[in-house]
Amino acid sequence: MITLYAFGPFFGLPDPSPFVIKAMLLLKLAGLPYREDRGGFRKAPKGKLPYINDGGLIVADSTFIRFHIEKKYGVDFDAGLTLEQKAVAWAIEKMCEEHLYWAGVATRWLDDANFAKGPAQFFKVVPLPFRPIVQSLVRRKIKKALKLQGFGRHTPAEQDELGVADINALASLIWDKAFVMGEKPCGADATVFAFVAGFMTPVFATPIRAAAERHANLTGYRDRILRRYFEG
């Protein structure tokens, strides 16, 4: 059986990482049973989760996990889509992963109130005398990464504006469809669901969450996938 290395449930989500949730849903869409291991972060090949162990083969990164599933198990996540639709689906994924992602990092890690309600929980394993120091070091590292990427050079209000634009684009794209590209899920749904669900969790108060909640179709989309793949 495939082993998926994950963090475990946090913030009312299957996992705090959208990329881990993406990998979970890809495995579910492929109909592949898997087990979770929540103790593999220190051995992560690329220094982050997710990664999988499939019969001794280690595959790191959610996109390469997808490629592995497609190659080894003959799964076509985008069956029935035209080349143009596949291109659109890929572009949507990258908007989420390379742009909207950074808005989520900023709102969770750099906003003091959201940090206290969310990521601060990750540090409970650190002895109390050292905990504030470690938290400060990690937050400074994340702030630096945001600035190097470019997203952190914007003001918090500008970051929110960009995130809201991405959310509005997703809502317009899905419109009245059950899933991103039609009436059945495709590969992009694993990514889009992970980000929509992550931003809509009630743990964090953000303009991006408020924007998502104004779109009834996004709420329906999130609930539809939760019911079908994560409940029961």
C-alpha positions, 0 to 999 in steps of 0.5 A: 500500500502507498504511504503518504507522508502528511502533517495530519488534520489541522484547522478543520482541514484534512491537512494544513498543507494544500499540497498534502490535501492535493495529494490525498485527493489525487490518490482518492480520485485514482482509487488507490488505497493509501495510509498516512504517516505523520512522522516523516517530515524530517526525512522529506527528500525536498524538505517539505511535504507531501511525499509518498513511498510506493513499494520502496520508491520515494516520490516527492512533491504533489505534482510529481506524485500525480505524474507517478500515479499517471505513469505507474497506474495508467490513470488519466486524471484529465480523461475527456478533456480537449487539449485546450481544456487541459491547458486551461486546467494546468494554468489554473493549478499553477495560479493556485500553487504559484500565486494564491499560495503565497497569499495564504502563507502571508495571511497565516504566518505574518498576520499576528492574530491568524498566526496565534490561532493557526501556525502557532499550534505547530510549535507546541512541541518546542519547550516553552522557554524556547518557543517564542524564539523559534517562532520568531526565527521561523516567521522571519524566514518565511517573511524573507521567502515571501520578499524574495519571491516577490509577493512579500514586497506588496503591502498586506492590503495589496496581497489581499487584493491579489488573493481576492482576484484569484478567488474571484477568477476561480468562482467565475471559472467554475460558475455553475459546473459541478467541478472545475472543468465540467461535471466530473472531477479532473486533476486540477480539482485536487489543487483547486479544492485544496486551496478553496477549502484552505481559505474557507476554514473558519479558523482564519479571518481574512478578506480572501476568506470573506470573498470566497464565502460570497460565492455560493458556487465555491461553498457548494464546490467545497462541500461537494468534494468534502462529502464525496471524498473526505467524509464517512 
